[in-house]
Amino acid sequence: MLGRLLPLSFLVSAGLSGQSVLRPAANPSCTRCEIVIRPVVTLGDQEGEGALHGEPYALARDSRGRFVVAVPSGREERLYVYGSDGRLLHRVGPPGEGPGQVQSVRVIAITSGDTLHVYDDVLGRHSVFGPDYRFVRSHQSPRELSSVAFLANGTAIVAANVNDPQRVGLLYHRFHANGNYLSSFGDSTQILSSSRPSVAVRRMAPSHSGGFWTAAWLYRFRLELWSSTGSLLRALEPEPGWFQPYDQILGPTPERPPQAMLFGLWEDPFGRVWISGVTPGRNYRRGLGQKKLIEGTEVFPVEDPERMWDGIIQVFDPAQGVLLASRAIDAPFHFALPGDLFAGVRTDRDGLLSLEVVSVVLRTPRQ
């Protein structure tokens, strides 16, 4: 285990050599641009086989319009497959340790031919399923992984906090298409610690350049473009606006608003980078429960997340280093799907879960 903080600059040589970090202004540069949101489908029935029996942790869509939802703590199979109309088609991955079985799925991806890749956090295993959801093969993978990006050359980049002596502190791990491990590299501006695993949590998305975009979930708002071989090519650090940086996780109180988080990230066909996240709600105090005393510390539990946080969607032009458009929304979107889709977890009055899927496009003055 990592017993102390290690600066990654001591471990890796990747960096923005000779390049400056771009700092987009907090206000959009395109004042007449508009982010348009349209409903697509709702996943998860109120009752019956299509009901979600646990909180979704990952979402993917294949070329046939099918949605795969990962539910790590589901009472039955851990993967739910819905059609484009929201109807349940399959359940995949019964609990267990055998071939085709899973324990805790937090990361999934779909590649060419609608091949489904399932990453098991407990088993440390990457399982591959065909488009018919039959088990094909499995490989060893890091535990404590938070995201994966499959690049155009077939390479898979996994973000994981690995603590073996050779890779401790290195955040990104390259795997060949056949599952063989290739190399690891890291973020020279970030400090990792085994006592704070949340520092290593990343959102990732393939780039049309052949590399991938990545951003931290917590603490700061910084978008990075990496090459497929581990060189940091570009970085955007937007001016503080909806995301005020912080260095420790603090629970909300009537005097202290909740902290911002980044959930979704993808690059559209025009090279623009989209993000979704949450920022303190205007009426966040109404989302707090009654004060409790836990181990001598006053705690205010979150009883209504939708009042606690407001959602936000933004789109950047990384080539120009500017924020193009921004839109505040009542309910956040937790997942981004390549193309033009975001999805958010919703809870009804009875506590039943569903996923609201929407399309998101940028309307420019010429449209």
C-alpha positions in Angstrom: 0.0 0.0 0.0 1.1 3.6 -0.6 2.1 4.9 2.7 2.7 8.5 1.8 2.0 11.0 -1.0 4.0 10.7 -4.1 4.3 13.4 -6.7 3.8 11.9 -10.1 6.4 14.2 -11.6 8.9 12.0 -9.8 7.5 9.0 -11.5 6.7 10.0 -15.1 8.1 12.2 -17.8 4.8 13.0 -19.5 4.0 16.7 -19.5 3.1 19.8 -21.5 6.6 20.5 -22.6 6.8 23.9 -24.1 3.0 24.4 -24.1 0.8 26.5 -21.9 -2.4 25.4 -20.2 -5.4 27.0 -21.9 -7.8 28.8 -19.5 -11.3 29.3 -21.0 -13.2 32.2 -19.5 -16.2 31.3 -17.3 -18.6 33.1 -19.6 -19.4 31.5 -23.0 -17.8 33.0 -26.1 -20.7 32.3 -28.4 -23.5 34.4 -26.8 -26.1 33.2 -29.4 -25.3 29.5 -29.2 -27.9 27.4 -27.5 -27.6 23.9 -25.9 -30.8 22.0 -26.9 -32.0 19.0 -24.9 -34.6 16.6 -26.2 -36.0 13.5 -24.4 -35.1 10.1 -26.0 -36.2 7.3 -23.7 -36.6 6.2 -20.1 -34.9 3.0 -18.9 -36.2 1.1 -15.9 -39.8 0.0 -15.4 -41.7 0.8 -12.2 -42.3 -2.9 -11.7 -41.6 -6.2 -13.4 -38.4 -7.6 -14.9 -37.3 -4.2 -16.2 -37.1 -2.5 -12.8 -33.7 -1.4 -11.7 -32.8 -3.1 -8.3 -29.9 -0.9 -7.4 -28.1 2.3 -8.4 -26.7 2.3 -11.9 -22.9 2.9 -12.1 -22.3 2.7 -15.8 -24.2 2.9 -19.1 -23.2 2.1 -22.7 -25.1 2.0 -26.0 -24.3 -0.2 -29.0 -24.8 0.3 -32.8 -28.2 -1.3 -32.7 -29.5 1.2 -30.2 -29.5 -1.1 -27.2 -28.5 0.2 -23.8 -26.5 -1.8 -21.3 -26.8 -0.6 -17.6 -24.4 -1.8 -14.9 -25.9 -2.2 -11.4 -23.1 -3.4 -9.0 -25.5 -4.1 -6.1 -28.4 -5.5 -8.1 -30.2 -8.4 -6.5 -30.0 -10.6 -9.6 -27.9 -10.2 -12.8 -25.6 -7.2 -12.7 -26.2 -6.0 -16.3 -29.5 -5.0 -17.8 -30.0 -4.7 -21.5 -32.8 -2.4 -22.8 -33.9 -1.8 -26.4 -34.1 1.6 -28.0 -37.7 1.8 -26.9 -36.8 1.2 -23.2 -38.1 -2.4 -23.1 -35.9 -4.9 -21.1 -34.3 -7.4 -23.5 -31.8 -9.3 -21.5 -30.1 -9.6 -18.1 -26.4 -10.6 -18.2 -23.8 -11.6 -15.8 -25.2 -13.6 -12.8 -23.3 -13.1 -9.5 -20.3 -15.4 -9.1 -16.7 -16.0 -9.8 -16.9 -18.4 -12.7 -16.6 -17.6 -16.5 -19.2 -15.0 -17.5 -20.1 -14.3 -13.9 -19.5 -11.0 -12.1 -19.4 -9.6 -8.6 -19.3 -5.8 -8.9 -19.4 -4.1 -12.3 -18.6 -0.4 -12.2 -17.2 0.1 -15.7 -18.4 -1.1 -19.1 -17.7 -0.3 -22.7 -18.9 -1.4 -26.2 -16.6 -1.6 -29.1 -16.9 -2.5 -32.8 -19.2 -5.4 -33.6 -21.1 -4.5 -30.5 -18.6 -6.4 -28.3 -19.4 -5.8 -24.6 -16.5 -5.2 -22.2 -17.2 -5.7 -18.5 -14.8 -4.6 -15.8 -15.3 -6.3 -12.4 -13.9 -4.2 -9.5 -14.0 -7.1 -7.0 -12.6 -9.8 -9.2 -10.0 -7.6 -10.9 -11.2 -9.1 -14.2 -12.1 -7.8 -17.7 -14.7 -10.0 -19.3 -15.7 -9.9 -23.0 -19.1 -10.8 -24.3 -20.3 -11.1 -27.9 -23.1 -9.1 -29.4 -25.5 -11.9 -28.3 -24.1 -11.5 -24.7 -22.5 -14.9 -24.7 -19.3 -15.0 -22.7 -16.1 -15.0 -24.9 -13.0 -14.6 -22.7 -11.6 -12.8 -19.7 -8.4 -11.1 -18.7 -6.9 -9.8 -15.6 -7.5 -6.0 -15.0 -6.7 -3.5 -12.2 -9.0 -3.1 -9.3 -10.2 0.3 -8.1 -10.7 1.3 -11.8 -13.0 4.2 -12.5 -13.1 4.5 -16.3 -12.0 3.0 -19.6 -11.5 4.4 -23.1 -11.1 2.2 -26.2 -9.1 4.1 -28.8 -9.3 3.8 -32.6 -6.2 1.5 -32.7 -7.9 -1.0 -30.4 -5.9 0.0 -27.4 -7.8 0.2 -24.1 -6.8 2.9 -21.6 -7.9 2.1 -18.0 -7.9 4.7 -15.2 -7.1 2.9 -12.0 -5.2 3.6 -8.7 -2.7 0.7 -8.8 -0.5 0.1 -5.8 2.1 -2.4 -6.9 5.7 -1.1 -6.7 6.2 -0.7 -10.5 3.0 1.3 -11.1 2.2 3.0 -7.8 0.9 6.5 -8.4 0.5 5.9 -12.2 -3.0 6.6 -13.2 -3.5 5.3 -16.8 -2.8 1.8 -17.9 -2.6 0.7 -21.6 -3.8 -2.7 -22.7 -3.6 -4.3 -26.1 -6.9 -5.3 -27.9 -6.1 -8.9 -26.9 -6.0 -8.0 -23.2 -2.2 -8.0 -22.7 -0.8 -5.2 -20.5 1.4 -2.8 -22.3 2.5 0.1 -20.1 1.4 2.8 -17.5 1.7 6.5 -17.3 0.4 9.3 -15.2 -0.7 12.9 -14.6 2.3 15.0 -13.6 0.1 17.7 -12.0 -1.8 15.4 -9.7 -0.8 13.8 -6.4 -2.2 10.4 -5.5 -2.7 8.8 -2.1 -4.0 5.4 -1.1 -5.8 7.2 1.8 -7.8 9.2 -0.7 -8.8 6.9 -3.6 -11.3 9.5 -4.9 -8.3 11.6 -6.2 -7.8 8.9 -8.9 -11.3 8.8 -10.2 -11.5 9.9 -13.8 -14.1 10.4 -16.5 -12.6 9.5 -19.9 -13.7 9.6 -23.6 -11.9 8.7 -26.9 -10.8 11.6 -29.1 -11.0 11.7 -32.9 -7.3 12.5 -32.8 -6.6 8.9 -31.8 -6.0 9.7 -28.1 -8.4 10.3 -25.3 -9.8 13.1 -23.1 -9.9 12.8 -19.3 -11.0 14.8 -16.3 -11.2 14.4 -12.6 -14.5 13.6 -10.9 -13.8 15.7 -7.8 -11.5 18.5 -6.5 -10.8 20.5 -9.7 -12.0 21.1 -13.3 -9.3 20.3 -15.8 -9.7 18.7 -19.2 -6.7 16.9 -20.6 -6.0 15.4 -24.0 -3.5 12.5 -24.0 -2.0 10.6 -26.9 -2.5 6.8 -27.3 1.1 6.3 -26.1 0.9 8.5 -23.0 1.9 12.0 -23.9 -0.1 14.9 -22.5 -1.0 17.0 -25.6 -3.3 19.7 -24.3 -4.9 20.9 -21.1 -7.9 23.2 -20.4 -8.4 24.7 -17.0 -11.6 26.8 -17.1 -11.8 29.8 -14.9 -13.8 29.1 -11.7 -17.4 29.4 -12.3 -19.8 26.6 -11.5 -16.9 24.5 -10.2 -15.0 26.0 -7.3 -11.8 23.9 -6.7 -11.4 22.2 -3.3 -8.8 19.9 -1.7 -10.9 17.9 0.7 -14.4 16.4 0.7 -16.7 18.2 3.1 -20.3 17.4 3.8 -22.9 20.1 3.2 -24.3 22.1 6.1 -26.8 25.0 6.2 -23.7 27.4 6.1 -21.6 25.3 3.6 -23.0 24.4 0.2 -22.3 21.0 -1.4 -19.2 20.6 -3.6 -19.2 20.5 -7.4 -18.6 17.2 -9.3 -18.0 16.3 -12.9 -19.9 13.3 -14.3 -20.0 13.0 -18.1 -17.4 13.7 -20.8 -17.3 13.1 -24.5 -16.0 14.6 -27.8 -18.4 15.2 -30.6 -17.7 14.7 -34.4 -16.6 18.4 -34.6 -13.9 18.0 -32.0 -15.9 19.9 -29.4 -15.7 18.6 -25.8 -18.9 18.2 -23.8 -19.2 17.8 -20.0 -22.0 17.4 -17.5 -21.8 17.9 -13.8 -23.4 19.2 -10.7 -23.0 22.5 -8.8 -24.6 23.6 -5.5 -28.3 24.0 -5.9 -29.9 27.4 -5.4 -32.1 25.9 -2.6 -29.7 23.3 -1.4 -30.6 23.8 2.3 -34.1 22.3 1.5 -32.3 19.1 0.5 -30.7 18.7 3.9 -32.0 16.4 6.6 -32.0 16.9 10.3 -28.7 17.3 12.0 -27.2 14.1 13.4 -24.2 13.6 15.8 -21.9 10.9 14.4 -18.8 10.1 16.4 -18.9 13.5 17.9 -19.3 15.3 14.6 -22.4 17.2 13.4 -23.6 15.8 10.1 -26.5 16.9 7.9 -27.6 14.0 5.7 -28.6 14.6 2.1 -32.3 13.7 1.8 -33.2 15.3 -1.5 -30.3 15.2 -4.0 -32.3 17.0 -6.7 -32.6 20.1 -4.4 -29.1 19.7 -3.1 -27.5 20.0 -6.6 -28.2 21.7 -9.9 -27.1 20.2 -13.1 -24.9 21.8 -15.8 -23.9 21.1 -19.3 -21.1 22.8 -21.1 -19.4 22.5 -24.5 -15.8 23.7 -25.2 -13.8 24.3 -28.3 -10.4 22.9 -27.3 -8.6 24.1 -30.4 -9.5 27.7 -29.5 -9.4 27.2 -25.8 -12.9 28.7 -25.2 -16.2 27.8 -23.6 -18.8 27.9 -26.4 -22.0 27.4 -24.5 -23.4 26.5 -21.0 -26.8 25.5 -19.7 -28.0 25.0 -16.2 -30.6 22.3 -15.6 -32.7 21.2 -12.7 -31.6 17.5 -12.6 -28.1 16.4 -13.4 -27.0 13.9 -16.1 -24.6 11.3 -14.7 -23.5 9.5 -17.9 -22.3 10.6 -21.4 -22.7 8.4 -24.4 -20.7 8.9 -27.6 -22.8 10.6 -30.2 -25.1 13.2 -28.6 -26.6 11.5 -25.5 -26.6 12.1 -21.8 -28.4 10.1 -19.1 -29.4 10.9 -15.6 -30.5 8.7 -12.6 -33.9 9.6 -11.4 -35.8 8.6 -8.3 -39.6 8.8 -8.0 -41.7 9.3 -4.9 -41.7 5.6 -4.1 -37.9 5.4 -4.3 -37.9 3.6 -7.7 -35.0 4.2 -10.0 -34.9 4.9 -13.7 -32.5 6.4 -16.3 -33.6 9.5 -18.3 -31.8 9.5 -21.6 -31.7 12.7 -23.7 -30.1 14.0 -26.8 -28.0 17.2 -26.5 -26.9 19.3 -29.5 -25.4 22.8 -29.9 -27.5 25.2 -32.0 -25.3 27.9 -33.5 -26.4 31.2 -35.0 -26.3 29.8 -38.5 -28.7 27.0 -37.8 
